[in-house]
Amino acid sequence: MINKKEPIIVQAIRDSANDESCTLTLPGCRNDRRTVVWCHSPLLEDGKGAAQKADDIFGCYGCSHCHDLLDARQRLQGLSREEILSEFHRAMKRSWRRLWDRGIIGAK
């Protein structure tokens, strides 16, 4: 039996996606700011589980197109899962920097 952890939820991070630009920028990205949301990591190591999103601290800004690719609701010919996850890690770091610069995350 796997013990589920209480997820880390930070509403300010989720809300910060309003009017942000996409950091995921996968092929075909529309970068439509109206559709950008905080995309949670699809990885178990980041807290993703059955019917559970990853912790809010593990995510990035993504438009609806890129979010669909990350969550595997759509597939893109010639783009492997490994490539998507590599781009996700890059996007997560760029998003963390934006959160830091806006004072949403930081050090005590």
Contacts in CASP RR format, 6 or more apart in sequence:
PFRMAT RR
TARGET T0000
AUTHOR 0000-0000-0000
METHOD contacts of the structure
MODEL  1
MINKKEPIIVQAIRDSANDESCTLTLPGCRNDRRTVVWCHSPLLEDGKGA
AQKADDIFGCYGCSHCHDLLDARQRLQGLSREEILSEFHRAMKRSWRRLW
DRGIIGAK
4 49 0 8 1.000
4 52 0 8 1.000
5 47 0 8 1.000
7 47 0 8 1.000
7 52 0 8 1.000
7 53 0 8 1.000
7 54 0 8 1.000
7 55 0 8 1.000
7 56 0 8 1.000
8 55 0 8 1.000
8 56 0 8 1.000
8 57 0 8 1.000
9 55 0 8 1.000
9 56 0 8 1.000
10 56 0 8 1.000
10 57 0 8 1.000
10 104 0 8 1.000
10 105 0 8 1.000
12 104 0 8 1.000
13 38 0 8 1.000
13 56 0 8 1.000
13 57 0 8 1.000
13 99 0 8 1.000
13 104 0 8 1.000
13 105 0 8 1.000
14 37 0 8 1.000
14 38 0 8 1.000
14 56 0 8 1.000
16 38 0 8 1.000
16 98 0 8 1.000
16 99 0 8 1.000
16 102 0 8 1.000
16 104 0 8 1.000
17 36 0 8 1.000
17 37 0 8 1.000
17 38 0 8 1.000
17 61 0 8 1.000
17 62 0 8 1.000
18 36 0 8 1.000
19 33 0 8 1.000
19 36 0 8 1.000
20 33 0 8 1.000
20 36 0 8 1.000
20 61 0 8 1.000
20 98 0 8 1.000
21 31 0 8 1.000
21 33 0 8 1.000
21 36 0 8 1.000
21 61 0 8 1.000
22 29 0 8 1.000
22 30 0 8 1.000
22 31 0 8 1.000
22 32 0 8 1.000
22 36 0 8 1.000
22 61 0 8 1.000
22 62 0 8 1.000
22 63 0 8 1.000
22 66 0 8 1.000
23 60 0 8 1.000
23 61 0 8 1.000
23 62 0 8 1.000
23 91 0 8 1.000
23 92 0 8 1.000
23 94 0 8 1.000
23 95 0 8 1.000
23 98 0 8 1.000
24 39 0 8 1.000
24 60 0 8 1.000
24 61 0 8 1.000
24 62 0 8 1.000
24 63 0 8 1.000
24 66 0 8 1.000
24 67 0 8 1.000
24 69 0 8 1.000
24 70 0 8 1.000
24 87 0 8 1.000
24 88 0 8 1.000
24 91 0 8 1.000
25 31 0 8 1.000
25 66 0 8 1.000
25 87 0 8 1.000
25 91 0 8 1.000
26 65 0 8 1.000
26 66 0 8 1.000
26 69 0 8 1.000
26 70 0 8 1.000
26 76 0 8 1.000
26 79 0 8 1.000
26 84 0 8 1.000
26 87 0 8 1.000
27 76 0 8 1.000
27 79 0 8 1.000
28 65 0 8 1.000
28 76 0 8 1.000
29 63 0 8 1.000
29 65 0 8 1.000
29 66 0 8 1.000
30 63 0 8 1.000
30 64 0 8 1.000
30 65 0 8 1.000
31 63 0 8 1.000
32 63 0 8 1.000
32 64 0 8 1.000
32 65 0 8 1.000
33 63 0 8 1.000
35 63 0 8 1.000
35 64 0 8 1.000
35 65 0 8 1.000
35 67 0 8 1.000
36 61 0 8 1.000
36 62 0 8 1.000
36 63 0 8 1.000
37 61 0 8 1.000
37 62 0 8 1.000
37 64 0 8 1.000
37 67 0 8 1.000
38 56 0 8 1.000
38 59 0 8 1.000
38 60 0 8 1.000
38 61 0 8 1.000
38 62 0 8 1.000
39 59 0 8 1.000
39 60 0 8 1.000
39 61 0 8 1.000
39 62 0 8 1.000
39 66 0 8 1.000
39 67 0 8 1.000
39 70 0 8 1.000
39 71 0 8 1.000
39 88 0 8 1.000
40 46 0 8 1.000
40 48 0 8 1.000
40 53 0 8 1.000
40 54 0 8 1.000
40 55 0 8 1.000
40 56 0 8 1.000
40 58 0 8 1.000
40 59 0 8 1.000
41 47 0 8 1.000
41 48 0 8 1.000
41 54 0 8 1.000
41 55 0 8 1.000
41 58 0 8 1.000
41 59 0 8 1.000
41 88 0 8 1.000
41 92 0 8 1.000
42 48 0 8 1.000
42 54 0 8 1.000
42 70 0 8 1.000
42 71 0 8 1.000
42 72 0 8 1.000
42 85 0 8 1.000
42 88 0 8 1.000
43 54 0 8 1.000
43 58 0 8 1.000
43 85 0 8 1.000
46 54 0 8 1.000
46 55 0 8 1.000
46 58 0 8 1.000
46 59 0 8 1.000
47 54 0 8 1.000
47 55 0 8 1.000
47 58 0 8 1.000
48 54 0 8 1.000
57 105 0 8 1.000
58 92 0 8 1.000
59 88 0 8 1.000
59 91 0 8 1.000
59 92 0 8 1.000
59 95 0 8 1.000
60 88 0 8 1.000
60 91 0 8 1.000
60 92 0 8 1.000
60 94 0 8 1.000
60 95 0 8 1.000
61 91 0 8 1.000
61 95 0 8 1.000
61 98 0 8 1.000
62 70 0 8 1.000
62 91 0 8 1.000
65 74 0 8 1.000
68 74 0 8 1.000
69 75 0 8 1.000
69 76 0 8 1.000
69 79 0 8 1.000
69 84 0 8 1.000
70 84 0 8 1.000
70 88 0 8 1.000
72 81 0 8 1.000
96 105 0 8 1.000
99 105 0 8 1.000
100 106 0 8 1.000
END
